[in-house]
Amino acid sequence: MRYAGVAVAVAGVLVAAGAISYSVAGDNGSEVPSVNSADAGFARDMAVHHQQAVEMSYIVRDRTKDEEVRRLAYDIAQTQANQRGMLIGWLDLWGLPKVSSDEPMAWMDMAGMASGEDGALMPGMATNTEMKKLGTLNGKQAEIFYLQLMTTHHQGGVHMAQGCADKCTVGVEKRLAQGMVDAQKSEMQLMADLLKSRGAAPGS
């Protein structure tokens, strides 16, 4: 059961996420992150990044009957929707805006890493054209294209989450970010296996 290990890892992240959401206010003492902090930047950017993964996952669930891909897509959607809610909730708790005039990734000193053209606002994000294409495919073609897009999406997400694990100051947010790194790396390995079994590769 290739999927079992990933499912356990994802479940662990969700349990941890639910527990830490209640303690974030006091984690950093009486201090709250500033509007330009890594903590706030990560919360804003990852909320956007996650939203696309959720959309992508629900698209493919309607385009294939393969249970393994559908189960993976469902778990990615549920996990990232849960985490997105936490990130937005923390911004509310901190009294910080959910949008910023800063370019995406500026908190990582990586502003401008993505062109922003055709909807790809951050590294790893699919373009609007790619999202539309996914919605036109069915069966094996949809599975392969989704797995390729999501692998690239996870690569960008892991890089960003590692940035928070390194730079954020709110302990619970750092731990959530590290959990994202670990879970998404596991999912990328599963997706590589699923692509191989379909005669495809992550970058093809």
C-alpha positions in Angstrom: 0.0 0.0 0.0 2.1 2.9 -1.3 -0.5 5.3 -0.3 -0.8 4.3 3.4 2.4 6.0 4.5 1.5 9.3 2.9 -2.0 9.1 4.3 -0.6 8.6 7.8 1.8 11.6 7.3 -1.0 13.8 6.1 -3.2 12.8 9.0 -0.4 13.7 11.4 -0.1 17.1 9.8 -3.8 17.7 10.1 -3.9 16.7 13.8 -0.9 18.9 14.5 -2.5 21.8 12.6 -5.7 21.5 14.6 -3.9 21.5 17.9 -1.5 24.4 17.1 -4.2 26.7 15.7 -5.4 27.4 19.3 -2.0 28.3 20.7 -0.5 30.6 18.0 -1.6 33.8 19.7 0.5 33.3 22.7 3.4 31.4 21.1 5.4 34.6 20.5 4.6 36.2 23.8 2.8 39.5 23.6 4.4 40.2 20.3 2.7 39.7 17.0 4.4 39.5 13.6 4.8 42.7 11.6 3.1 43.2 8.3 6.4 42.7 6.5 7.6 39.8 8.5 8.3 36.3 7.1 5.4 35.0 9.3 2.9 37.3 7.6 4.4 36.9 4.1 4.4 33.2 4.3 0.8 33.1 5.6 -0.4 35.4 2.7 1.6 33.7 -0.1 1.0 30.1 1.0 -2.8 30.7 1.3 -2.8 31.7 -2.4 -0.5 28.8 -3.4 -2.7 26.3 -1.5 -5.9 27.6 -3.0 -4.7 26.7 -6.5 -3.7 23.2 -5.3 -7.2 22.7 -3.9 -8.8 23.8 -7.2 -6.5 21.6 -9.2 -7.3 18.6 -7.1 -11.1 19.0 -7.3 -10.8 19.4 -11.1 -9.0 16.0 -11.5 -11.4 14.2 -9.2 -14.1 15.0 -11.8 -11.9 13.9 -14.7 -10.9 10.4 -13.7 -12.3 7.3 -12.1 -8.9 6.0 -10.9 -9.3 5.6 -7.1 -5.6 6.1 -6.2 -5.4 9.4 -8.0 -8.8 10.5 -6.7 -7.9 9.6 -3.1 -4.6 11.5 -3.4 -6.3 14.5 -4.9 -9.0 14.5 -2.2 -6.4 14.3 0.6 -4.3 17.1 -0.9 -7.4 19.3 -1.3 -8.6 18.6 2.3 -5.1 19.1 3.8 -4.3 22.3 2.0 -7.8 23.8 2.5 -7.4 23.1 6.2 -4.0 24.7 6.3 -5.1 27.7 4.2 -7.9 28.3 6.7 -5.3 28.4 9.5 -3.0 30.8 7.7 -5.8 33.2 7.0 -7.1 32.8 10.6 -3.6 33.7 11.9 -3.6 36.9 9.8 -6.9 37.8 11.3 -5.7 37.0 14.8 -2.6 39.2 14.2 -4.7 42.0 12.8 -2.8 41.9 9.5 -4.1 42.3 6.0 -4.5 39.2 3.8 -3.1 41.0 0.8 0.0 43.1 0.4 1.5 45.5 -2.1 4.7 43.6 -1.8 5.5 41.1 -4.6 5.0 37.5 -3.7 8.0 35.9 -2.1 9.4 39.3 -1.0 9.6 38.0 2.6 12.1 35.4 1.3 14.1 38.1 -0.6 12.9 36.3 -3.8 10.5 38.9 -5.3 10.2 38.5 -9.0 11.0 34.8 -9.1 7.8 34.2 -11.0 6.7 36.4 -13.8 3.1 36.5 -12.7 2.1 36.1 -16.4 -1.0 33.9 -17.1 -1.7 33.6 -13.4 1.5 31.9 -12.2 2.1 34.2 -9.3 4.7 32.1 -7.5 7.2 29.3 -8.3 5.4 26.1 -8.9 2.0 27.6 -9.6 0.2 26.4 -12.8 -0.7 29.0 -15.4 -4.3 29.8 -16.2 -3.8 28.0 -19.5 -2.6 24.9 -17.8 -5.6 25.0 -15.4 -8.0 25.3 -18.3 -6.2 22.4 -20.1 -6.5 20.2 -17.0 -10.3 20.8 -17.2 -10.5 19.5 -20.7 -8.7 16.1 -20.2 -10.1 12.8 -19.0 -8.9 9.5 -17.7 -5.2 8.7 -17.9 -4.3 12.0 -19.7 -5.9 14.0 -16.9 -4.1 11.9 -14.2 -0.7 12.4 -15.8 -1.1 16.1 -16.3 -2.4 16.6 -12.8 0.4 14.6 -11.3 3.0 16.6 -13.3 1.4 20.0 -12.4 1.1 19.0 -8.7 4.7 17.8 -8.6 5.9 21.2 -9.8 3.4 22.9 -7.4 4.7 20.9 -4.5 8.3 21.7 -5.4 7.5 25.4 -5.2 5.5 24.9 -2.0 8.3 22.9 -0.3 10.7 25.7 -1.1 8.4 28.3 0.3 7.6 26.3 3.4 11.3 25.6 4.1 11.8 29.4 3.9 9.3 29.8 6.7 10.8 27.0 8.7 14.1 28.9 8.5 12.9 32.5 8.8 9.5 32.6 10.6 9.6 33.5 14.3 6.2 32.1 15.5 7.0 28.6 16.6 3.8 27.0 15.7 3.9 28.4 12.2 7.5 27.2 11.8 6.3 23.7 12.9 3.4 23.8 10.5 5.8 24.8 7.7 8.1 22.0 8.4 5.2 19.6 8.4 4.3 20.9 5.0 7.8 20.2 3.8 7.8 16.6 5.1 4.3 15.7 3.8 4.7 17.2 0.4 8.0 15.5 -0.1 6.3 12.2 0.6 3.5 13.0 -1.8 6.0 13.9 -4.5 7.5 10.4 -4.2 4.1 8.9 -4.5 3.3 11.0 -7.5 6.6 10.0 -9.1 5.6 6.3 -8.7 2.1 7.0 -10.1 3.6 8.7 -13.1 6.1 5.9 -13.7 3.3 3.4 -13.6 1.6 5.4 -16.4 4.7 5.6 -18.5 5.3 9.3 -17.7 7.8 11.4 -15.7 7.3 14.5 -13.6 8.9 16.8 -16.1 7.5 15.4 -19.4 
